[in-house]
Structure formats: C-alpha cells, structure tokens
Amino acid sequence: MSKAAQVVVDYSSGLQAGLLANVAVIAPDTGKQRFGDPAPRATYTAAFREALQAGPEPVLCLVGPYGYSPAFTAAAGGRNDLAREEIDPDRVRVLNVGRSFLGLGALTASLAAGSLPPGEASDWLDDAGVATGMWVVVESEQLETAPAEAFIEAPDGIPEEPYALLRVRLASRVLGGFETVGEATEYALASVSAAGGVGLVANAPEGMEAWKQATPAPVEWLGCELPTFLATHFGEAPAFAIAPRASS
C-alpha cells in the first residue's frame, strides 16, 4: 500500500502538534502569536523540507481563505523559497480550502485517518472541502451581543431556550434552541454520525466525559482547541466539526 500523504497545516486549524500521524501543525514562536497571524514563511519552508524527506510527494499544505488568515501568502512564499535550496517547489501543493476553513481541523483529521496517498488525498479534498463545517453549542444570550464579524444568520430569530446550536462555515446559521447542553450536543452528534464523520470536541463542560464514552461508533472524539475567534464570539462551548470519513 502506498504511503500516506504528508500534510502541513496552520495552527488556526485548532489541532495540536503531534496529535495526528503524517500531519505537521506549525505556528509562530511562543510569545509572538496572535490568532490570525500565520507562521513565518521560513517556518513553512522548514516544515515542507522535513515532510519531503519523509515522503511521499507532493506534500499537501492546507490553509484557510483570505479575510480570516494570511496563511496562504506565508505558505506560498515558503514553498517558493524551496528553490533557493535547489528543491523543486512543485513538490509541494498549497491548497486554499476556502469556505471549509472553519472546519479545517476536521478536514485535516479525517484526511489523516484515511491514510490516503497524495493523489487520492487531493481528489478526496476536492469533494470533502465542500461538505466540511462545524457545529457549535452556545448560550443563546451570547448570540444577542455577538459582533457583526461573527456572521450569524438567524432566520427564525435568536432562540428563547438557554442553548442554541449553530452550523458554522463562513457564516454561522442558528439551527434551533435547546433546554440543556446535552440535548444540543446530542443533536449535533447525530449529524456527525449520519455523515460518518470525525467529531472534534473542544472545551467540553465538566461531566461530559461519561456521555462521550457512551457515544456509539462511527464518531471518533479527538481533542481540538476551539479557534480563538470562535471562543471570543461565543464563549466556552463544546464544538463539533464534521468531515466525511476518508477511506483508502
């Protein structure tokens, strides 16, 4: 069987370095990091060089769209800098995953779980990027004061129930209200299960561990930090990111 693709992804994915096989998560130096600031292009170059040594090729670099992160510019610059070391930049593909950015961590996690070689991984990404999103459970009252840049769509208004469930992509669409966190979480999880996807949970309230352990397959729980800008707008909340299951 062919070796799985090497993937380089920005820290804005919310994934922790070393969490997933064949996935390198890069970030600025500690103390110089503000959310939205990409890692320096030299850091991308170093990550690409290391991934190329491990193989196979091409190395895939996943980044979010302009407007949320300038990572594409840094990654593309780091790729081009490989030529200074007499390394062909075409051995690396920098892919802007566009509207699926808010599900970048899930997209990467599901791709890594499938252990796909580079060619199959690229084809899978073309389909999976469209379907990736994130479910976020929040306190309903937090939505009333959320800033405009949170891109909240609430066609039926803000729910009167204590908790609201949102489907997040470029915009955050309010899907309904629930009396408890557990009810909202169960609804979100059912959607993850129906998609055969990978569930990422972040900032889960105390007491959720037993609930997660009782969750049936095919959901896989992976630790993932809630992206800073979502935490700022919505506060501490469990978050679920949906991605189709990659399979080889």
C-alpha positions as CSV (number, residue, x, y, z in Angstrom):
1,M,0.0,0.0,0.0
2,S,1.3,3.5,-0.9
3,K,2.5,5.8,1.9
4,A,0.0,8.3,3.3
5,A,0.3,11.9,2.2
6,Q,2.3,14.3,4.3
7,V,0.1,17.2,5.4
8,V,1.2,20.6,6.7
9,V,-1.5,22.8,8.3
10,D,-1.6,26.1,10.2
11,Y,-2.3,26.3,14.0
12,S,-5.5,28.1,13.1
13,S,-6.9,24.6,12.5
14,G,-7.1,24.1,16.3
15,L,-5.1,20.9,16.1
16,Q,-2.2,20.2,18.4
17,A,1.2,19.4,17.0
18,G,2.0,15.7,17.2
19,L,-1.7,14.6,17.5
20,L,-2.0,13.1,14.1
21,A,0.3,10.9,12.1
22,N,1.8,12.5,8.9
23,V,0.4,15.9,9.9
24,A,2.7,18.8,10.9
25,V,1.0,21.7,12.7
26,I,3.1,24.9,12.6
27,A,2.8,28.2,14.4
28,P,4.7,31.4,15.2
29,D,7.2,31.3,18.0
30,T,5.7,31.3,21.5
31,G,5.2,34.9,22.7
32,K,4.8,36.2,19.1
33,Q,1.5,34.6,18.4
34,R,-1.8,36.5,17.9
35,F,-4.6,34.5,16.4
36,G,-4.8,35.1,12.7
37,D,-1.0,35.7,12.4
38,P,0.5,33.0,10.2
39,A,3.7,31.2,10.9
40,P,6.6,32.9,9.2
41,R,7.3,31.7,5.6
42,A,10.7,30.3,6.8
43,T,8.8,28.1,9.2
44,Y,6.7,26.8,6.3
45,T,9.8,26.2,4.3
46,A,11.4,24.1,7.1
47,A,8.2,22.1,7.5
48,F,8.0,21.4,3.8
49,R,11.6,20.3,3.7
50,E,11.1,17.9,6.6
51,A,7.9,16.5,5.0
52,L,9.6,16.0,1.7
53,Q,12.3,14.0,3.4
54,A,9.7,11.7,4.9
55,G,7.7,11.4,1.6
56,P,5.7,10.7,-0.4
57,E,5.2,13.6,-2.8
58,P,3.7,16.0,-3.3
59,V,3.4,17.4,0.2
60,L,-0.1,18.9,0.8
61,C,-0.4,22.2,2.7
62,L,-3.9,23.2,3.8
63,V,-4.7,26.8,4.6
64,G,-7.8,28.9,5.1
65,P,-9.1,31.7,2.8
66,Y,-8.1,35.4,2.7
67,G,-10.0,37.5,5.1
68,Y,-9.6,35.2,8.1
69,S,-5.9,34.3,7.8
70,P,-3.0,35.4,5.7
71,A,-1.6,31.9,5.9
72,F,-1.9,31.3,2.2
73,T,0.6,34.1,1.4
74,A,3.1,32.8,4.0
75,A,2.7,29.2,2.9
76,A,3.1,30.1,-0.8
77,G,6.2,32.2,0.0
78,G,7.7,29.4,2.0
79,R,7.0,26.9,-0.9
80,N,8.7,29.2,-3.4
81,D,11.7,29.6,-1.1
82,L,12.5,25.9,-1.5
83,A,14.0,26.9,-4.9
84,R,16.8,28.7,-3.0
85,E,17.8,25.3,-1.6
86,E,17.6,23.8,-5.1
87,I,14.4,22.0,-4.1
88,D,11.6,22.0,-6.8
89,P,8.6,23.9,-5.3
90,D,6.3,21.8,-7.4
91,R,6.9,19.0,-4.9
92,V,4.6,20.9,-2.5
93,R,0.9,21.8,-3.1
94,V,-0.6,24.7,-1.2
95,L,-4.3,24.3,-1.1
96,N,-6.8,27.0,-0.1
97,V,-9.7,25.1,1.3
98,G,-12.0,28.2,1.1
99,R,-15.4,28.0,2.8
100,S,-14.5,24.9,4.7
101,F,-11.9,27.0,6.7
102,L,-13.9,26.8,9.9
103,G,-13.7,23.0,9.6
104,L,-10.0,23.0,8.7
105,G,-9.2,20.9,11.8
106,A,-11.9,18.3,10.9
107,L,-10.8,18.2,7.3
108,T,-7.2,17.5,8.3
109,A,-8.1,14.9,10.9
110,S,-10.4,13.0,8.6
111,L,-7.8,13.0,5.8
112,A,-5.2,11.7,8.2
113,A,-7.5,9.0,9.4
114,G,-7.9,7.7,5.9
115,S,-4.1,7.4,5.3
116,L,-4.6,8.3,1.6
117,P,-1.6,8.7,-0.7
118,P,-1.1,12.2,-2.2
119,G,-3.1,11.7,-5.5
120,E,-6.1,10.2,-3.8
121,A,-5.9,12.7,-1.0
122,S,-6.1,15.6,-3.4
123,D,-9.2,14.1,-5.1
124,W,-10.8,13.5,-1.7
125,L,-10.2,17.1,-0.7
126,D,-12.0,18.4,-3.7
127,D,-15.1,16.7,-2.5
128,A,-14.7,16.9,1.2
129,G,-13.9,20.6,1.4
130,V,-17.5,21.5,0.3
131,A,-19.1,19.3,3.0
132,T,-17.0,20.3,5.9
133,G,-18.4,22.5,8.6
134,M,-18.6,22.9,12.4
135,W,-21.4,22.6,14.9
136,V,-21.1,24.9,17.9
137,V,-23.3,24.8,21.0
138,V,-23.5,28.2,22.7
139,E,-25.5,30.1,25.3
140,S,-28.4,31.8,23.5
141,E,-27.9,35.1,25.2
142,Q,-24.4,35.3,23.8
143,L,-25.8,35.5,20.3
144,E,-27.7,38.7,21.1
145,T,-24.4,40.6,21.7
146,A,-22.2,38.9,19.2
147,P,-20.3,41.3,16.9
148,A,-21.2,41.6,13.2
149,E,-18.0,39.9,12.1
150,A,-19.4,36.7,13.7
151,F,-21.5,36.3,10.6
152,I,-24.6,34.9,12.4
153,E,-27.6,34.0,10.4
154,A,-30.8,33.6,12.4
155,P,-33.8,33.4,10.0
156,D,-36.2,32.5,12.9
157,G,-34.6,34.8,15.4
158,I,-32.4,34.0,18.5
159,P,-33.9,31.0,20.4
160,E,-35.5,31.7,23.8
161,E,-34.1,28.4,25.1
162,P,-30.9,28.7,27.2
163,Y,-28.7,27.0,24.5
164,A,-28.5,27.4,20.7
165,L,-27.0,25.2,18.1
166,L,-25.2,26.7,15.1
167,R,-23.8,25.3,11.9
168,V,-20.7,27.2,11.1
169,R,-19.0,27.7,7.8
170,L,-18.2,31.2,6.5
171,A,-21.4,32.2,8.3
172,S,-22.9,30.8,11.5
173,R,-26.5,29.7,10.9
174,V,-28.7,29.2,14.0
175,L,-30.5,25.8,13.7
176,G,-32.5,25.7,16.9
177,G,-32.8,26.1,20.7
178,F,-32.4,23.5,23.4
179,E,-33.0,23.4,27.2
180,T,-29.7,21.7,28.0
181,V,-26.2,21.5,26.6
182,G,-26.6,17.7,26.4
183,E,-29.7,17.9,24.2
184,A,-28.0,20.3,21.8
185,T,-24.8,18.3,21.8
186,E,-26.8,15.1,21.0
187,Y,-28.5,16.7,18.0
188,A,-25.1,17.9,16.7
189,L,-23.6,14.5,17.3
190,A,-26.4,12.7,15.4
191,S,-25.5,14.8,12.3
192,V,-21.8,13.9,12.7
193,S,-22.8,10.2,12.9
194,A,-25.1,10.4,9.9
195,A,-22.3,11.8,7.9
196,G,-19.9,9.0,9.1
197,G,-17.6,11.8,10.1
198,V,-15.0,12.6,12.6
199,G,-16.1,14.5,15.6
200,L,-13.8,17.1,17.2
201,V,-14.8,18.4,20.6
202,A,-13.4,21.4,22.4
203,N,-14.0,23.0,25.8
204,A,-16.5,20.3,26.7
205,P,-18.2,21.2,30.0
206,E,-17.5,19.1,33.1
207,G,-19.5,15.9,33.3
208,M,-19.4,15.3,29.5
209,E,-16.7,12.6,29.6
210,A,-19.1,9.8,30.6
211,W,-21.5,11.0,27.9
212,K,-18.8,10.9,25.3
213,Q,-17.7,7.4,26.3
214,A,-21.2,6.1,25.8
215,T,-21.4,7.5,22.3
216,P,-21.6,4.8,19.6
217,A,-19.4,4.5,16.5
218,P,-18.7,5.8,14.0
219,V,-17.9,9.0,15.8
220,E,-14.3,9.4,16.9
221,W,-13.5,12.0,19.5
222,L,-10.3,14.0,19.0
223,G,-9.1,16.8,21.2
224,C,-9.1,20.1,19.4
225,E,-8.9,23.6,20.8
226,L,-11.8,25.9,19.9
227,P,-10.4,28.5,17.5
228,T,-9.8,31.7,19.4
229,F,-12.1,33.9,17.3
230,L,-15.0,31.5,18.0
231,A,-14.3,31.4,21.7
232,T,-14.2,35.2,21.7
233,H,-17.6,35.5,20.0
234,F,-19.4,32.5,21.6
235,G,-17.6,31.8,24.8
236,E,-16.7,28.4,26.2
237,A,-18.7,25.8,24.3
238,P,-18.4,22.2,23.0
239,A,-17.7,22.4,19.3
240,F,-18.1,19.7,16.7
241,A,-16.5,19.7,13.3
242,I,-17.9,17.4,10.6
243,A,-16.0,15.9,7.8
244,P,-16.7,12.9,5.6
245,R,-14.7,9.8,6.6
246,A,-11.6,9.4,4.4
247,S,-11.1,5.8,3.3
248,S,-8.4,4.2,1.3
